């Protein structure tokens, strides 16, 4: 154990840090080497303690969420991974206004709001990440996106403390938000949803869930859709037209169910996935003159 990890055991004892945690256990891809330290702060005070410790020790840190959009390299991650827990996983629904912690599962929030007779978040019922991760990436599906339901977002950093940003200040775009260019941690959101019949909202969620289950390889480890959608094209059909459906490198395979997904068919390494991504990009570029840009976040030590 390194000196800073021994200090962390004392300084962050209430948060109970974990060391050398395999990222293959923390990501939906089931791939990735060890993370130096994992912490799960349960409120703003504990989050502040973690960020201050990282600053004092000059440690790199990142928020992991549910690890649903990550490809972690085989050598793992140096530094600190943060997963928001406790208060960050709760929500409060008051008529059409919804306050939710950034650590809450987005799909759970979509189902809860529908159950309260609120419409607007149904599109998110199948997005396998946290509320905070969805804001960070401006996640979307089925013609909806987070930018369309956000009223404001709370973030935290060691310098400013907690700050609320109104919707116009979030700089949302296709899979973009202001937080991608800052060191702030998204901690909570306020959503503005519309009243509807509870049965109508729940029926829409059931319909979208059925649609998703029939078209996406949810039974296999993956990081969701691999590439951003290029203008004028859909990624899955493009890769399928290139003849790559089912194409495999090592344990990584272009899904036979949806070619926009790469799945771990067993024992895939990050190198397998990266080689497959590069192969797809090269082939699609040669055949269709289309540049495919990864949507998943590729992190870790090379």
PyMOL commands that set and color helices and strands:
alter all, ss='L'
color gray80, all
select helices_A, chain A and resi 3-11+13-15+23-25+44-56+86-89+106-115+122-126+131-137+146-148+167-170+178-181+198-215+235-241+270-288
alter helices_A, ss='H'
color red, helices_A
select strands_A, chain A and resi 18-22+34-39+61-63+70-72+77-82+91-94+97-101+118-119+140-141+144-145+150-157+161-166+185-192+194-195+221-225+248-249+252-254+261-264+297-299
alter strands_A, ss='S'
color yellow, strands_A
deselect
rebuild
show_as cartoon
